Amino acid sequence: MGTPEFARISLEHLHAWDGAHVIAVYTQPDRPCGRGRKCKPSEVKSFALELGIPVLQPENFKSDEAVAELTALAPDLLVVAAYGLILPQRVLDIPALGAINVHGSLLPKYRGAAPIQRAIMNDEPATGITIMQMNAGMDTGDILFARSLYIGRDDTAETLHDELAQLGGRLLVEALERLGQNRLLRIPQDDSKATYAAKLEKHEGEIHWDQPAQDVHNRARAMHPWPGAYFTWPGNERTGKKQQRLSLTPGRVGYALPEPKPAPGTILGLCEGLLAIACTDKTYLVPSLKPAGKNLLTAEAFACGYLDSCPNVVCPPEQDA
């Protein structure tokens, strides 16, 4: 049971393993997508059809029909990864071995829909994968297996997602092997240490420059690729560019600001081909920007087309950053 690419990777590992037979795949109903609003199948559905595995797509499990359909399959185990639907207790009770979940955090931290992005936004040094025995709560079941993963200083939600998806697939198979050998312990979660990773909202991509540069960096990379980081640029009368929203590509923390410090959000110029923007303590170095409705521009192209000139600033040595 799964929907996006994260779940597809788990299905790929599970299908390749000789210790199990995937009798059916559950995924969310096809959703309208793109300008034409055409319905697009999920990554899990597309992959399952390539493998010749039957696909079921109930809206939810509130109806007796959906529950009866799953019961008729007589599964030994449900494997769930980023499914996006709530499984009521009567569904979890159907398989003899219950249901296990592949979750992208080290539970009980970051329960919920966006554990990868929230971990980056909060400047966590590490995260991981937890294989969990599911219950009716939101990621509250017993921990069966877990493994940590270092978060690189320039990891984005995209790069970390890909690493965790592969780790999750490998760990899923290892956990199932141990399950077959009766070598899995069930460790209850400590609810007092639980945190919640709420679903991302588009407005959370807005960058506020009146923060330390590391906080700006954390938000920019947590929001990449969706919903994307952006800020409101005041415009430039001399170049005829009006105030507008600019999306930015995650960059890196730059050099410490000299005294007197410029106002947060001030574009100081180009630093080694990156656009230096003032935060409260340091600059944030941006490689590219995208004006609303326009193509992505390199920092140099933006500076030449949108600023008075293409100023260059002296970049202090890396150790001073």
N, C-alpha and C positions, 0 to 999 in steps of 0.2 A: 504494500500500500504506500504510494508515494506519487508526487506530481512533478517537481522541477528537476533540474540537472543533478542536484545533490542526491536525490533519490534514485535517479537513473544509474548513477555510479554504483550505488549499493546493489541495485538489481543486476548490473553487469557482473559484479563480483559473485553474487549469489548464484546466478545462472551458470557461471563458469566452474563452480564448486561441485564436485561429484557427490557430496554428502546430502544433497537435498534436491527435490524436484519441485519447481515452481509451477503450481497447477493453475494459478490465475493471478492477474494483476488488477488491483483497484487503483484508480486515479480520478482526479476531479473532472467533472464534465468539461468539454471543450468550451473555451471562452472566446468571445469576440476580441479581435486583436487588429491593430493597425488602422490606417485611415479608412480602409474599406470595410472595417468591422467584420471581417470574415472570421469564422470560428477556427481556432488553431488548436490542434491536439497538444497535450503536454509532452515534454521530453520522455517521460516514462511510457506514455501510451505509444508514441512513435517507435520507441525501442522494443517494447513488448510485441508489437505487431510484426516488426522485423524478425523477432525470434519465434513467431508463431504461437505466442502465449495468449490465451483468451483475456480480453480486457473488459472490465465492468466499471461503470461510471455513475453510481447513484448520486443524487443531489445531497443526500445525507442518510443517516441510519435511523431516522425517526419512524419510518414506515415498517410495518410487519413484513412487507414484501421484500424489502432490501435485506432484512435480517434473515428471512427464510432462504433467500438466494445464497447468502454466505453459508448458512447452516448446511445446505444441500451439497456444498463443496467438501464438507467434512475435513477441513484443514487440520493438520497437527499443530501448526504454529502460524501466527500472523507476524510478519516482519514489516515494520512501519518506519518510514523515513520521510520527513517533510511532506506528509500527506495533505495537511491543511483542513481536515475534517475531524470533528470530535467523535471519538468512539465511545459510545455508552457502555456501561458495564455488561449489558446482555450480549453485546458483540464481543467484548474481551473474554467472556465466559465460553464462547463457542469452541475454540480450539483446545485440545487436551493440554497443550503446553502454554496456553495463554498467548500474549502478544509481547514482542520486544520492540524497542524503538532505538533508532540510531540518531543521537542528538549531538548537535555541534557545539557543545561546551562541556566543561567539567562540572557536572551537577553536584550540589544544588545551586551553583551560580548560573545565572543567565537561563533560567527557565523561560520558555515562551518562544515567540515567532522569529526574533532577530538576534540570536545570540552572537553571531559572528560580528555583525556591525556594532553591537553595543560593547563588545569586548575591546574592539579597536578604539571606539570613541572614548572609552574610559581609560585608555592607555595601559591596558593590561599587558604584562610581559609575556604571558602564555595563555593558551586556552587548550582545547582538546576535544576528544570524542568520548561520549558516554554511551554504553549499551545498557539500556534500562528495561526492567520488567514493567510493563505498563499497568496502570490502574486508572480509575475514572478521573483522577486529578490532572492538573496541567503540569506534566513532566515531574510528577511527585513519586513515581514508583521506585522500587529498590534498584540499586546500582548492581549490575552484573559484571561489568568490565569497563575499564576506562584507560585512556592513555593521553598524555599531554603533548602539546605541540607549541614550540616557540613562535612568538609573533615578531616578525622582523620589523625594524623601525620604519621601513617604507612599505610594508605589506598593505595592500588595500583589501576591501571586502571581497573583491574578485579573486585576488591571488590566494588569500587565506581560505576562501570558500573552496577553491580547487584542491588545495592541499588537504583540507579537512574531509572533503568528499572522498578522496582516495584513501585516506586513513580510516574513514568510517567503513568503507567497503572491506578493507583488509581486516579491520577489527571485528566486523560483523561475522565474517567467516570463521575467524579464530574463536569467537565466543560460541558459535554454533558447534564447532568441533569440541570445545570443552563441555558444552551442554550435553552432547552425545556421550561423553565420557563421564558424566556426572561430576565435573570438576569446576562448576561455577558456584560461587558464593553469592548470596543475596544480602547486600548491605543496605540497610535503611538509610534514607537521606536525613541529614540534620536540617530540619526545617528552619532552625534559628539562623542558619547561614545562607538561606535562600535569597536570591535576587531575581528580578523579573526583567526579561528582555522584550519590551513591547514592540509590536509591529511598527516598522518605519512609516513615517508620514512625509509627504513631499516637502513640506515647509521646513523640515529638519535639515535640509541641505543648505540652508542659508548660512553664510559665513559672517561672523561679527568680528571685525578687526580689533575691537577693544578687548582683546584677550591675549594671553601669551601665545607665541607662535606655535608651541607644541600642541596646544589645544586646537588651534586652527588646523594644523596638520592632521591631528587625529580625526577631526570631523570630515575633512576633505577626503581622506582615504577610506573612512568608514562609509561614506556616501557614494563611493565609486564602485560599480558603474551606475547604481540606482539609489536614490533619485538624482544623484549628481550634486556637487557643491556649486554654489553660485553666490553672487553678491550684487548689490546695486551700485553701479558706477555713476557718479554725478554728471558725467559728460564733460565736454571741452568746447567752449564757444569758438576758440580760435581755429579748431579743426572742423567745426560744424557738426560735431557729434553730440547728440542729445543724451540725457540721462537714460540709462538702460540697464537691463539685467545681463550680467556676464557670467557664464558658466566657466569653471576653471578645472583644469586637470591637476590632480594631486602632484605636489612638488616636494620641497624639503624645507626644513628649518634653516634659515640663513644666519647672517652675522648679527652680533649684538648692535643695537642702535647707539649712536653717539649722542652725547648731550649737546644742546637741548634736543630732546627726542621729538621727531615729527609727529603730527597727529595720526592716530591709528587709521589705516585705510589709505594713507598717502602712497602714491606710486612714486618710488624714488628713482627708478631707472632700470637699466639692464645690468645684471650681474652674471657674467659668464654665460650670456645668452638667455638667462632666466629673468623674469620680471620681478623686481624686488618691491614688496609691499610691506609697509610698516604695520607691526602689531604693537603690543604694549611693551615688549622687551627686546624683540629681535625682528628681523625681516622674515617674511615668508616668500620663498622663491618659486615662482609659478612658471612652468614650461610652456603652457598654451592656454588660450582662452577662446570662448565661443560666444560672440554676441548673439542675442536672440534673433532667430531666423536667418543667421549667416553661417558660413562654414567655419570650422575650427581654424584658428590662427596661431602661429607660433608667437612666442613672446616678442620676438624682434619685429614680426609683421604687425602685431598689434601696436607696438610702440611707434612704429613709423606711420601707421595709418590713423591712429586715434589720439596720439599725444602730440605736443607741439614739435617734438623732435625725437630723435632716438638717443636719449642720454645714456651714458655709461657711468656706472659707479664702481669704485674700487672695492673689490671683494677681499676682505681680510682672509688670512690663512684659515684652513679648515678647522684647526684646533681652536680658533677664536669664535667659531659658530656656536 
